[in-house]
Amino acid sequence: MSVEVIGFRAEWCGPCKQLRPILDELDEEYEDVEFSHVDIEEETETVNEYSVQAVPTLVILGNGEVQTQMTGFQQKETIEEQLSALV
């Protein structure tokens, strides 16, 4: 299964800035998972495509389909639980 994590963020968002190092760390640990970041003010089409209402929001895709969507700051362990079910 191909797995992708999309992190929706904004420059002005404090929790987004706290989440970024966690996602970068996970990106190094999970070689088979693709991580990307979307600035909600620059990529509005992608924001609309995934119905993102708040930041930060993480969308986890498995084979191109949304498997889970989490809004707000997430602990590393919470994200790992979601990934371990897919990887």
PDB file of N, CA, C and O in Angstrom, chain B, residues numbered from 101:
ATOM      1  N   MET B 101       0.844  -1.182   0.000  1.00  0.00           N
ATOM      2  CA  MET B 101       0.000   0.000   0.000  1.00  0.00           C
ATOM      3  C   MET B 101       0.884   1.238   0.000  1.00  0.00           C
ATOM      4  O   MET B 101       1.840   1.326   0.771  1.00  0.00           O
ATOM      5  N   SER B 102       0.566   2.187  -0.860  1.00  0.00           N
ATOM      6  CA  SER B 102       1.287   3.453  -0.830  1.00  0.00           C
ATOM      7  C   SER B 102       0.612   4.359   0.192  1.00  0.00           C
ATOM      8  O   SER B 102      -0.611   4.501   0.206  1.00  0.00           O
ATOM      9  N   VAL B 103       1.416   4.961   1.035  1.00  0.00           N
ATOM     10  CA  VAL B 103       0.896   5.802   2.115  1.00  0.00           C
ATOM     11  C   VAL B 103       1.483   7.198   1.983  1.00  0.00           C
ATOM     12  O   VAL B 103       2.677   7.365   1.738  1.00  0.00           O
ATOM     13  N   GLU B 104       0.624   8.198   2.149  1.00  0.00           N
ATOM     14  CA  GLU B 104       1.048   9.590   2.074  1.00  0.00           C
ATOM     15  C   GLU B 104       0.430  10.361   3.235  1.00  0.00           C
ATOM     16  O   GLU B 104      -0.732  10.150   3.583  1.00  0.00           O
ATOM     17  N   VAL B 105       1.210  11.250   3.827  1.00  0.00           N
ATOM     18  CA  VAL B 105       0.725  12.142   4.880  1.00  0.00           C
ATOM     19  C   VAL B 105       0.819  13.564   4.346  1.00  0.00           C
ATOM     20  O   VAL B 105       1.893  14.026   3.960  1.00  0.00           O
ATOM     21  N   ILE B 106      -0.317  14.250   4.330  1.00  0.00           N
ATOM     22  CA  ILE B 106      -0.345  15.648   3.900  1.00  0.00           C
ATOM     23  C   ILE B 106      -0.607  16.502   5.134  1.00  0.00           C
ATOM     24  O   ILE B 106      -1.619  16.333   5.815  1.00  0.00           O
ATOM     25  N   GLY B 107       0.304  17.412   5.413  1.00  0.00           N
ATOM     26  CA  GLY B 107       0.147  18.325   6.539  1.00  0.00           C
ATOM     27  C   GLY B 107      -0.305  19.678   6.044  1.00  0.00           C
ATOM     28  O   GLY B 107       0.429  20.361   5.330  1.00  0.00           O
ATOM     29  N   PHE B 108      -1.516  20.074   6.421  1.00  0.00           N
ATOM     30  CA  PHE B 108      -2.047  21.379   6.056  1.00  0.00           C
ATOM     31  C   PHE B 108      -1.680  22.360   7.156  1.00  0.00           C
ATOM     32  O   PHE B 108      -1.906  22.102   8.338  1.00  0.00           O
ATOM     33  N   ARG B 109      -1.108  23.494   6.749  1.00  0.00           N
ATOM     34  CA  ARG B 109      -0.583  24.444   7.732  1.00  0.00           C
ATOM     35  C   ARG B 109      -0.725  25.869   7.204  1.00  0.00           C
ATOM     36  O   ARG B 109      -1.116  26.103   6.060  1.00  0.00           O
ATOM     37  N   ALA B 110      -0.388  26.818   8.095  1.00  0.00           N
ATOM     38  CA  ALA B 110      -0.334  28.230   7.727  1.00  0.00           C
ATOM     39  C   ALA B 110       0.840  28.852   8.474  1.00  0.00           C
ATOM     40  O   ALA B 110       1.195  28.408   9.565  1.00  0.00           O
ATOM     41  N   GLU B 111       1.435  29.874   7.885  1.00  0.00           N
ATOM     42  CA  GLU B 111       2.597  30.529   8.494  1.00  0.00           C
ATOM     43  C   GLU B 111       2.279  31.112   9.864  1.00  0.00           C
ATOM     44  O   GLU B 111       3.135  31.101  10.748  1.00  0.00           O
ATOM     45  N   TRP B 112       1.083  31.612  10.053  1.00  0.00           N
ATOM     46  CA  TRP B 112       0.685  32.283  11.293  1.00  0.00           C
ATOM     47  C   TRP B 112       0.239  31.311  12.387  1.00  0.00           C
ATOM     48  O   TRP B 112      -0.093  31.737  13.493  1.00  0.00           O
ATOM     49  N   CYS B 113       0.229  30.029  12.091  1.00  0.00           N
ATOM     50  CA  CYS B 113      -0.337  29.007  12.984  1.00  0.00           C
ATOM     51  C   CYS B 113       0.719  28.440  13.940  1.00  0.00           C
ATOM     52  O   CYS B 113       1.632  27.732  13.514  1.00  0.00           O
ATOM     53  N   GLY B 114       0.589  28.754  15.232  1.00  0.00           N
ATOM     54  CA  GLY B 114       1.524  28.253  16.238  1.00  0.00           C
ATOM     55  C   GLY B 114       1.569  26.734  16.340  1.00  0.00           C
ATOM     56  O   GLY B 114       2.659  26.162  16.308  1.00  0.00           O
ATOM     57  N   PRO B 115       0.410  26.047  16.462  1.00  0.00           N
ATOM     58  CA  PRO B 115       0.429  24.586  16.527  1.00  0.00           C
ATOM     59  C   PRO B 115       1.038  23.942  15.271  1.00  0.00           C
ATOM     60  O   PRO B 115       1.626  22.863  15.346  1.00  0.00           O
ATOM     61  N   CYS B 116       0.893  24.604  14.129  1.00  0.00           N
ATOM     62  CA  CYS B 116       1.503  24.090  12.890  1.00  0.00           C
ATOM     63  C   CYS B 116       3.025  24.070  13.028  1.00  0.00           C
ATOM     64  O   CYS B 116       3.690  23.121  12.612  1.00  0.00           O
ATOM     65  N   LYS B 117       3.560  25.140  13.624  1.00  0.00           N
ATOM     66  CA  LYS B 117       5.006  25.233  13.815  1.00  0.00           C
ATOM     67  C   LYS B 117       5.494  24.181  14.800  1.00  0.00           C
ATOM     68  O   LYS B 117       6.617  23.693  14.667  1.00  0.00           O
ATOM     69  N   GLN B 118       4.675  23.820  15.786  1.00  0.00           N
ATOM     70  CA  GLN B 118       5.038  22.766  16.733  1.00  0.00           C
ATOM     71  C   GLN B 118       4.980  21.392  16.079  1.00  0.00           C
ATOM     72  O   GLN B 118       5.763  20.506  16.420  1.00  0.00           O
ATOM     73  N   LEU B 119       4.066  21.214  15.151  1.00  0.00           N
ATOM     74  CA  LEU B 119       3.875  19.913  14.504  1.00  0.00           C
ATOM     75  C   LEU B 119       4.936  19.631  13.444  1.00  0.00           C
ATOM     76  O   LEU B 119       5.279  18.473  13.209  1.00  0.00           O
ATOM     77  N   ARG B 120       5.451  20.658  12.812  1.00  0.00           N
ATOM     78  CA  ARG B 120       6.394  20.480  11.701  1.00  0.00           C
ATOM     79  C   ARG B 120       7.605  19.614  12.066  1.00  0.00           C
ATOM     80  O   ARG B 120       7.932  18.708  11.300  1.00  0.00           O
ATOM     81  N   PRO B 121       8.297  19.846  13.210  1.00  0.00           N
ATOM     82  CA  PRO B 121       9.452  18.997  13.532  1.00  0.00           C
ATOM     83  C   PRO B 121       9.068  17.525  13.759  1.00  0.00           C
ATOM     84  O   PRO B 121       9.859  16.623  13.484  1.00  0.00           O
ATOM     85  N   ILE B 122       7.857  17.297  14.260  1.00  0.00           N
ATOM     86  CA  ILE B 122       7.394  15.917  14.454  1.00  0.00           C
ATOM     87  C   ILE B 122       7.228  15.246  13.098  1.00  0.00           C
ATOM     88  O   ILE B 122       7.643  14.102  12.913  1.00  0.00           O
ATOM     89  N   LEU B 123       6.624  15.952  12.153  1.00  0.00           N
ATOM     90  CA  LEU B 123       6.446  15.384  10.813  1.00  0.00           C
ATOM     91  C   LEU B 123       7.787  15.159  10.126  1.00  0.00           C
ATOM     92  O   LEU B 123       7.966  14.161   9.428  1.00  0.00           O
ATOM     93  N   ASP B 124       8.722  16.071  10.316  1.00  0.00           N
ATOM     94  CA  ASP B 124      10.051  15.899   9.727  1.00  0.00           C
ATOM     95  C   ASP B 124      10.744  14.664  10.312  1.00  0.00           C
ATOM     96  O   ASP B 124      11.413  13.923   9.593  1.00  0.00           O
ATOM     97  N   GLU B 125      10.580  14.453  11.611  1.00  0.00           N
ATOM     98  CA  GLU B 125      11.157  13.285  12.274  1.00  0.00           C
ATOM     99  C   GLU B 125      10.529  11.996  11.746  1.00  0.00           C
ATOM    100  O   GLU B 125      11.232  11.025  11.467  1.00  0.00           O
ATOM    101  N   LEU B 126       9.220  11.993  11.614  1.00  0.00           N
ATOM    102  CA  LEU B 126       8.522  10.817  11.086  1.00  0.00           C
ATOM    103  C   LEU B 126       8.923  10.553   9.636  1.00  0.00           C
ATOM    104  O   LEU B 126       9.037   9.401   9.220  1.00  0.00           O
ATOM    105  N   ASP B 127       9.135  11.620   8.873  1.00  0.00           N
ATOM    106  CA  ASP B 127       9.556  11.486   7.479  1.00  0.00           C
ATOM    107  C   ASP B 127      10.881  10.720   7.393  1.00  0.00           C
ATOM    108  O   ASP B 127      11.075   9.910   6.487  1.00  0.00           O
ATOM    109  N   GLU B 128      11.779  10.976   8.328  1.00  0.00           N
ATOM    110  CA  GLU B 128      13.061  10.267   8.350  1.00  0.00           C
ATOM    111  C   GLU B 128      12.892   8.809   8.789  1.00  0.00           C
ATOM    112  O   GLU B 128      13.613   7.928   8.318  1.00  0.00           O
ATOM    113  N   GLU B 129      11.952   8.562   9.679  1.00  0.00           N
ATOM    114  CA  GLU B 129      11.758   7.218  10.228  1.00  0.00           C
ATOM    115  C   GLU B 129      10.975   6.291   9.305  1.00  0.00           C
ATOM    116  O   GLU B 129      11.216   5.084   9.292  1.00  0.00           O
ATOM    117  N   TYR B 130      10.045   6.839   8.538  1.00  0.00           N
ATOM    118  CA  TYR B 130       9.182   6.030   7.667  1.00  0.00           C
ATOM    119  C   TYR B 130       9.584   6.260   6.212  1.00  0.00           C
ATOM    120  O   TYR B 130       9.062   7.154   5.547  1.00  0.00           O
ATOM    121  N   GLU B 131      10.506   5.452   5.735  1.00  0.00           N
ATOM    122  CA  GLU B 131      11.010   5.622   4.368  1.00  0.00           C
ATOM    123  C   GLU B 131       9.951   5.323   3.310  1.00  0.00           C
ATOM    124  O   GLU B 131      10.014   5.858   2.203  1.00  0.00           O
ATOM    125  N   ASP B 132       8.972   4.468   3.643  1.00  0.00           N
ATOM    126  CA  ASP B 132       7.951   4.076   2.673  1.00  0.00           C
ATOM    127  C   ASP B 132       6.742   5.008   2.663  1.00  0.00           C
ATOM    128  O   ASP B 132       5.787   4.777   1.922  1.00  0.00           O
ATOM    129  N   VAL B 133       6.777   6.053   3.476  1.00  0.00           N
ATOM    130  CA  VAL B 133       5.659   7.000   3.557  1.00  0.00           C
ATOM    131  C   VAL B 133       6.109   8.329   2.978  1.00  0.00           C
ATOM    132  O   VAL B 133       7.183   8.835   3.303  1.00  0.00           O
ATOM    133  N   GLU B 134       5.267   8.886   2.112  1.00  0.00           N
ATOM    134  CA  GLU B 134       5.568  10.192   1.517  1.00  0.00           C
ATOM    135  C   GLU B 134       4.915  11.286   2.361  1.00  0.00           C
ATOM    136  O   GLU B 134       3.718  11.233   2.642  1.00  0.00           O
ATOM    137  N   PHE B 135       5.701  12.260   2.754  1.00  0.00           N
ATOM    138  CA  PHE B 135       5.202  13.388   3.545  1.00  0.00           C
ATOM    139  C   PHE B 135       5.223  14.648   2.688  1.00  0.00           C
ATOM    140  O   PHE B 135       6.198  14.914   1.984  1.00  0.00           O
ATOM    141  N   SER B 136       4.149  15.417   2.750  1.00  0.00           N
ATOM    142  CA  SER B 136       4.121  16.697   2.045  1.00  0.00           C
ATOM    143  C   SER B 136       3.419  17.721   2.923  1.00  0.00           C
ATOM    144  O   SER B 136       2.666  17.375   3.833  1.00  0.00           O
ATOM    145  N   HIS B 137       3.683  18.987   2.629  1.00  0.00           N
ATOM    146  CA  HIS B 137       3.121  20.085   3.399  1.00  0.00           C
ATOM    147  C   HIS B 137       2.381  21.016   2.457  1.00  0.00           C
ATOM    148  O   HIS B 137       2.857  21.322   1.364  1.00  0.00           O
ATOM    149  N   VAL B 138       1.212  21.461   2.893  1.00  0.00           N
ATOM    150  CA  VAL B 138       0.386  22.350   2.084  1.00  0.00           C
ATOM    151  C   VAL B 138       0.093  23.605   2.894  1.00  0.00           C
ATOM    152  O   VAL B 138      -0.456  23.531   3.993  1.00  0.00           O
ATOM    153  N   ASP B 139       0.462  24.755   2.344  1.00  0.00           N
ATOM    154  CA  ASP B 139       0.121  26.033   2.950  1.00  0.00           C
ATOM    155  C   ASP B 139      -1.301  26.371   2.500  1.00  0.00           C
ATOM    156  O   ASP B 139      -1.564  26.514   1.306  1.00  0.00           O
ATOM    157  N   ILE B 140      -2.209  26.496   3.457  1.00  0.00           N
ATOM    158  CA  ILE B 140      -3.625  26.665   3.112  1.00  0.00           C
ATOM    159  C   ILE B 140      -3.903  27.961   2.363  1.00  0.00           C
ATOM    160  O   ILE B 140      -4.906  28.061   1.657  1.00  0.00           O
ATOM    161  N   GLU B 141      -3.038  28.944   2.506  1.00  0.00           N
ATOM    162  CA  GLU B 141      -3.262  30.220   1.834  1.00  0.00           C
ATOM    163  C   GLU B 141      -2.727  30.216   0.403  1.00  0.00           C
ATOM    164  O   GLU B 141      -3.072  31.093  -0.390  1.00  0.00           O
ATOM    165  N   GLU B 142      -1.889  29.237   0.070  1.00  0.00           N
ATOM    166  CA  GLU B 142      -1.308  29.183  -1.273  1.00  0.00           C
ATOM    167  C   GLU B 142      -1.951  28.103  -2.147  1.00  0.00           C
ATOM    168  O   GLU B 142      -1.965  28.225  -3.372  1.00  0.00           O
ATOM    169  N   GLU B 143      -2.475  27.064  -1.533  1.00  0.00           N
ATOM    170  CA  GLU B 143      -2.992  25.929  -2.303  1.00  0.00           C
ATOM    171  C   GLU B 143      -4.460  25.671  -1.960  1.00  0.00           C
ATOM    172  O   GLU B 143      -4.807  24.622  -1.416  1.00  0.00           O
ATOM    173  N   THR B 144      -5.310  26.635  -2.283  1.00  0.00           N
ATOM    174  CA  THR B 144      -6.717  26.552  -1.902  1.00  0.00           C
ATOM    175  C   THR B 144      -7.458  25.395  -2.576  1.00  0.00           C
ATOM    176  O   THR B 144      -8.398  24.850  -1.996  1.00  0.00           O
ATOM    177  N   GLU B 145      -7.055  25.016  -3.779  1.00  0.00           N
ATOM    178  CA  GLU B 145      -7.713  23.886  -4.443  1.00  0.00           C
ATOM    179  C   GLU B 145      -7.515  22.599  -3.653  1.00  0.00           C
ATOM    180  O   GLU B 145      -8.450  21.814  -3.490  1.00  0.00           O
ATOM    181  N   THR B 146      -6.294  22.384  -3.163  1.00  0.00           N
ATOM    182  CA  THR B 146      -6.008  21.188  -2.378  1.00  0.00           C
ATOM    183  C   THR B 146      -6.760  21.234  -1.053  1.00  0.00           C
ATOM    184  O   THR B 146      -7.259  20.212  -0.583  1.00  0.00           O
ATOM    185  N   VAL B 147      -6.843  22.420  -0.449  1.00  0.00           N
ATOM    186  CA  VAL B 147      -7.603  22.598   0.791  1.00  0.00           C
ATOM    187  C   VAL B 147      -9.063  22.211   0.565  1.00  0.00           C
ATOM    188  O   VAL B 147      -9.649  21.494   1.377  1.00  0.00           O
ATOM    189  N   ASN B 148      -9.638  22.673  -0.510  1.00  0.00           N
ATOM    190  CA  ASN B 148     -11.037  22.354  -0.828  1.00  0.00           C
ATOM    191  C   ASN B 148     -11.216  20.873  -1.154  1.00  0.00           C
ATOM    192  O   ASN B 148     -12.215  20.264  -0.770  1.00  0.00           O
ATOM    193  N   GLU B 149     -10.258  20.304  -1.854  1.00  0.00           N
ATOM    194  CA  GLU B 149     -10.344  18.887  -2.231  1.00  0.00           C
ATOM    195  C   GLU B 149     -10.480  17.990  -1.005  1.00  0.00           C
ATOM    196  O   GLU B 149     -11.211  17.000  -1.034  1.00  0.00           O
ATOM    197  N   TYR B 150      -9.773  18.338   0.075  1.00  0.00           N
ATOM    198  CA  TYR B 150      -9.804  17.519   1.291  1.00  0.00           C
ATOM    199  C   TYR B 150     -10.696  18.124   2.381  1.00  0.00           C
ATOM    200  O   TYR B 150     -10.680  17.651   3.517  1.00  0.00           O
ATOM    201  N   SER B 151     -11.457  19.143   2.057  1.00  0.00           N
ATOM    202  CA  SER B 151     -12.404  19.771   2.989  1.00  0.00           C
ATOM    203  C   SER B 151     -11.754  20.164   4.309  1.00  0.00           C
ATOM    204  O   SER B 151     -12.300  19.914   5.383  1.00  0.00           O
ATOM    205  N   VAL B 152     -10.592  20.777   4.214  1.00  0.00           N
ATOM    206  CA  VAL B 152      -9.870  21.207   5.412  1.00  0.00           C
ATOM    207  C   VAL B 152     -10.536  22.465   5.956  1.00  0.00           C
ATOM    208  O   VAL B 152     -10.711  23.449   5.238  1.00  0.00           O
ATOM    209  N   GLN B 153     -10.910  22.418   7.248  1.00  0.00           N
ATOM    210  CA  GLN B 153     -11.617  23.521   7.882  1.00  0.00           C
ATOM    211  C   GLN B 153     -10.759  24.288   8.888  1.00  0.00           C
ATOM    212  O   GLN B 153     -11.077  25.424   9.239  1.00  0.00           O
ATOM    213  N   ALA B 154      -9.662  23.659   9.355  1.00  0.00           N
ATOM    214  CA  ALA B 154      -8.821  24.276  10.383  1.00  0.00           C
ATOM    215  C   ALA B 154      -7.385  23.783  10.210  1.00  0.00           C
ATOM    216  O   ALA B 154      -7.137  22.775   9.548  1.00  0.00           O
ATOM    217  N   VAL B 155      -6.452  24.508  10.812  1.00  0.00           N
ATOM    218  CA  VAL B 155      -5.053  24.084  10.780  1.00  0.00           C
ATOM    219  C   VAL B 155      -4.528  23.960  12.198  1.00  0.00           C
ATOM    220  O   VAL B 155      -4.973  24.684  13.088  1.00  0.00           O
ATOM    221  N   PRO B 156      -3.593  23.056  12.420  1.00  0.00           N
ATOM    222  CA  PRO B 156      -3.107  22.089  11.451  1.00  0.00           C
ATOM    223  C   PRO B 156      -4.101  20.952  11.239  1.00  0.00           C
ATOM    224  O   PRO B 156      -4.859  20.595  12.141  1.00  0.00           O
ATOM    225  N   THR B 157      -4.084  20.401  10.053  1.00  0.00           N
ATOM    226  CA  THR B 157      -4.845  19.199   9.724  1.00  0.00           C
ATOM    227  C   THR B 157      -3.901  18.236   9.036  1.00  0.00           C
ATOM    228  O   THR B 157      -3.135  18.621   8.153  1.00  0.00           O
ATOM    229  N   LEU B 158      -3.963  16.974   9.448  1.00  0.00           N
ATOM    230  CA  LEU B 158      -3.201  15.915   8.783  1.00  0.00           C
ATOM    231  C   LEU B 158      -4.184  15.011   8.047  1.00  0.00           C
ATOM    232  O   LEU B 158      -5.183  14.564   8.611  1.00  0.00           O
ATOM    233  N   VAL B 159      -3.884  14.755   6.795  1.00  0.00           N
ATOM    234  CA  VAL B 159      -4.666  13.804   6.008  1.00  0.00           C
ATOM    235  C   VAL B 159      -3.727  12.652   5.684  1.00  0.00           C
ATOM    236  O   VAL B 159      -2.648  12.853   5.128  1.00  0.00           O
ATOM    237  N   ILE B 160      -4.148  11.448   6.035  1.00  0.00           N
ATOM    238  CA  ILE B 160      -3.343  10.261   5.742  1.00  0.00           C
ATOM    239  C   ILE B 160      -4.060   9.468   4.664  1.00  0.00           C
ATOM    240  O   ILE B 160      -5.209   9.053   4.823  1.00  0.00           O
ATOM    241  N   LEU B 161      -3.345   9.268   3.557  1.00  0.00           N
ATOM    242  CA  LEU B 161      -3.885   8.548   2.410  1.00  0.00           C
ATOM    243  C   LEU B 161      -3.268   7.164   2.313  1.00  0.00           C
ATOM    244  O   LEU B 161      -2.074   6.985   2.556  1.00  0.00           O
ATOM    245  N   GLY B 162      -4.076   6.204   1.962  1.00  0.00           N
ATOM    246  CA  GLY B 162      -3.598   4.867   1.634  1.00  0.00           C
ATOM    247  C   GLY B 162      -4.095   4.544   0.245  1.00  0.00           C
ATOM    248  O   GLY B 162      -5.302   4.532   0.002  1.00  0.00           O
ATOM    249  N   ASN B 163      -3.177   4.282  -0.673  1.00  0.00           N
ATOM    250  CA  ASN B 163      -3.516   4.042  -2.078  1.00  0.00           C
ATOM    251  C   ASN B 163      -4.408   5.150  -2.648  1.00  0.00           C
ATOM    252  O   ASN B 163      -5.336   4.886  -3.413  1.00  0.00           O
ATOM    253  N   GLY B 164      -4.108   6.391  -2.261  1.00  0.00           N
ATOM    254  CA  GLY B 164      -4.825   7.532  -2.809  1.00  0.00           C
ATOM    255  C   GLY B 164      -6.157   7.832  -2.149  1.00  0.00           C
ATOM    256  O   GLY B 164      -6.791   8.834  -2.483  1.00  0.00           O
ATOM    257  N   GLU B 165      -6.600   6.994  -1.223  1.00  0.00           N
ATOM    258  CA  GLU B 165      -7.875   7.190  -0.536  1.00  0.00           C
ATOM    259  C   GLU B 165      -7.633   7.704   0.877  1.00  0.00           C
ATOM    260  O   GLU B 165      -6.697   7.261   1.544  1.00  0.00           O
ATOM    261  N   VAL B 166      -8.465   8.632   1.341  1.00  0.00           N
ATOM    262  CA  VAL B 166      -8.328   9.156   2.700  1.00  0.00           C
ATOM    263  C   VAL B 166      -8.611   8.033   3.697  1.00  0.00           C
ATOM    264  O   VAL B 166      -9.688   7.438   3.698  1.00  0.00           O
ATOM    265  N   GLN B 167      -7.622   7.761   4.540  1.00  0.00           N
ATOM    266  CA  GLN B 167      -7.775   6.754   5.587  1.00  0.00           C
ATOM    267  C   GLN B 167      -8.137   7.392   6.917  1.00  0.00           C
ATOM    268  O   GLN B 167      -8.916   6.842   7.696  1.00  0.00           O
ATOM    269  N   THR B 168      -7.562   8.555   7.163  1.00  0.00           N
ATOM    270  CA  THR B 168      -7.878   9.295   8.388  1.00  0.00           C
ATOM    271  C   THR B 168      -7.559  10.770   8.184  1.00  0.00           C
ATOM    272  O   THR B 168      -6.711  11.137   7.371  1.00  0.00           O
ATOM    273  N   GLN B 169      -8.253  11.593   8.936  1.00  0.00           N
ATOM    274  CA  GLN B 169      -8.017  13.035   8.910  1.00  0.00           C
ATOM    275  C   GLN B 169      -8.045  13.509  10.357  1.00  0.00           C
ATOM    276  O   GLN B 169      -9.017  13.274  11.075  1.00  0.00           O
ATOM    277  N   MET B 170      -6.980  14.175  10.780  1.00  0.00           N
ATOM    278  CA  MET B 170      -6.855  14.631  12.161  1.00  0.00           C
ATOM    279  C   MET B 170      -6.641  16.137  12.172  1.00  0.00           C
ATOM    280  O   MET B 170      -5.790  16.657  11.450  1.00  0.00           O
ATOM    281  N   THR B 171      -7.411  16.828  12.986  1.00  0.00           N
ATOM    282  CA  THR B 171      -7.304  18.279  13.089  1.00  0.00           C
ATOM    283  C   THR B 171      -6.722  18.656  14.447  1.00  0.00           C
ATOM    284  O   THR B 171      -7.044  18.047  15.467  1.00  0.00           O
ATOM    285  N   GLY B 172      -5.867  19.662  14.442  1.00  0.00           N
ATOM    286  CA  GLY B 172      -5.231  20.119  15.664  1.00  0.00           C
ATOM    287  C   GLY B 172      -3.865  19.480  15.838  1.00  0.00           C
ATOM    288  O   GLY B 172      -3.486  18.573  15.097  1.00  0.00           O
ATOM    289  N   PHE B 173      -3.136  19.967  16.825  1.00  0.00           N
ATOM    290  CA  PHE B 173      -1.809  19.417  17.104  1.00  0.00           C
ATOM    291  C   PHE B 173      -1.939  17.956  17.507  1.00  0.00           C
ATOM    292  O   PHE B 173      -2.815  17.604  18.297  1.00  0.00           O
ATOM    293  N   GLN B 174      -1.074  17.104  16.971  1.00  0.00           N
ATOM    294  CA  GLN B 174      -1.084  15.672  17.274  1.00  0.00           C
ATOM    295  C   GLN B 174       0.270  15.265  17.845  1.00  0.00           C
ATOM    296  O   GLN B 174       1.315  15.714  17.373  1.00  0.00           O
ATOM    297  N   GLN B 175       0.240  14.425  18.851  1.00  0.00           N
ATOM    298  CA  GLN B 175       1.473  13.862  19.388  1.00  0.00           C
ATOM    299  C   GLN B 175       2.058  12.875  18.375  1.00  0.00           C
ATOM    300  O   GLN B 175       1.329  12.290  17.575  1.00  0.00           O
ATOM    301  N   LYS B 176       3.350  12.702  18.417  1.00  0.00           N
ATOM    302  CA  LYS B 176       4.029  11.783  17.506  1.00  0.00           C
ATOM    303  C   LYS B 176       3.437  10.382  17.605  1.00  0.00           C
ATOM    304  O   LYS B 176       3.228   9.721  16.588  1.00  0.00           O
ATOM    305  N   GLU B 177       3.165   9.925  18.836  1.00  0.00           N
ATOM    306  CA  GLU B 177       2.641   8.584  19.052  1.00  0.00           C
ATOM    307  C   GLU B 177       1.286   8.388  18.374  1.00  0.00           C
ATOM    308  O   GLU B 177       1.003   7.310  17.852  1.00  0.00           O
ATOM    309  N   THR B 178       0.462   9.412  18.382  1.00  0.00           N
ATOM    310  CA  THR B 178      -0.864   9.327  17.754  1.00  0.00           C
ATOM    311  C   THR B 178      -0.729   9.142  16.248  1.00  0.00           C
ATOM    312  O   THR B 178      -1.444   8.339  15.646  1.00  0.00           O
ATOM    313  N   ILE B 179       0.176   9.877  15.653  1.00  0.00           N
ATOM    314  CA  ILE B 179       0.396   9.758  14.200  1.00  0.00           C
ATOM    315  C   ILE B 179       0.982   8.388  13.890  1.00  0.00           C
ATOM    316  O   ILE B 179       0.590   7.752  12.911  1.00  0.00           O
ATOM    317  N   GLU B 180       1.917   7.929  14.714  1.00  0.00           N
ATOM    318  CA  GLU B 180       2.527   6.609  14.506  1.00  0.00           C
ATOM    319  C   GLU B 180       1.489   5.495  14.575  1.00  0.00           C
ATOM    320  O   GLU B 180       1.570   4.529  13.816  1.00  0.00           O
ATOM    321  N   GLU B 181       0.519   5.616  15.471  1.00  0.00           N
ATOM    322  CA  GLU B 181      -0.543   4.605  15.561  1.00  0.00           C
ATOM    323  C   GLU B 181      -1.308   4.520  14.242  1.00  0.00           C
ATOM    324  O   GLU B 181      -1.608   3.427  13.761  1.00  0.00           O
ATOM    325  N   GLN B 182      -1.614   5.655  13.672  1.00  0.00           N
ATOM    326  CA  GLN B 182      -2.338   5.682  12.395  1.00  0.00           C
ATOM    327  C   GLN B 182      -1.498   5.094  11.267  1.00  0.00           C
ATOM    328  O   GLN B 182      -2.007   4.354  10.424  1.00  0.00           O
ATOM    329  N   LEU B 183      -0.208   5.430  11.257  1.00  0.00           N
ATOM    330  CA  LEU B 183       0.685   4.935  10.200  1.00  0.00           C
ATOM    331  C   LEU B 183       0.912   3.440  10.320  1.00  0.00           C
ATOM    332  O   LEU B 183       0.948   2.732   9.314  1.00  0.00           O
ATOM    333  N   SER B 184       1.067   2.955  11.547  1.00  0.00           N
ATOM    334  CA  SER B 184       1.368   1.529  11.737  1.00  0.00           C
ATOM    335  C   SER B 184       0.235   0.641  11.236  1.00  0.00           C
ATOM    336  O   SER B 184       0.467  -0.511  10.868  1.00  0.00           O
ATOM    337  N   ALA B 185      -0.972   1.160  11.220  1.00  0.00           N
ATOM    338  CA  ALA B 185      -2.114   0.397  10.698  1.00  0.00           C
ATOM    339  C   ALA B 185      -2.064   0.276   9.172  1.00  0.00           C
ATOM    340  O   ALA B 185      -2.730  -0.579   8.587  1.00  0.00           O
ATOM    341  N   LEU B 186      -1.273   1.133   8.540  1.00  0.00           N
ATOM    342  CA  LEU B 186      -1.241   1.172   7.066  1.00  0.00           C
ATOM    343  C   LEU B 186       0.062   0.686   6.455  1.00  0.00           C
ATOM    344  O   LEU B 186       0.083   0.237   5.309  1.00  0.00           O
ATOM    345  N   VAL B 187       1.143   0.772   7.209  1.00  0.00           N
ATOM    346  CA  VAL B 187       2.470   0.447   6.653  1.00  0.00           C
ATOM    347  C   VAL B 187       2.798  -1.009   6.919  1.00  0.00           C
ATOM    348  O   VAL B 187       3.867  -1.482   6.532  1.00  0.00           O
TER     349      VAL B 187
END
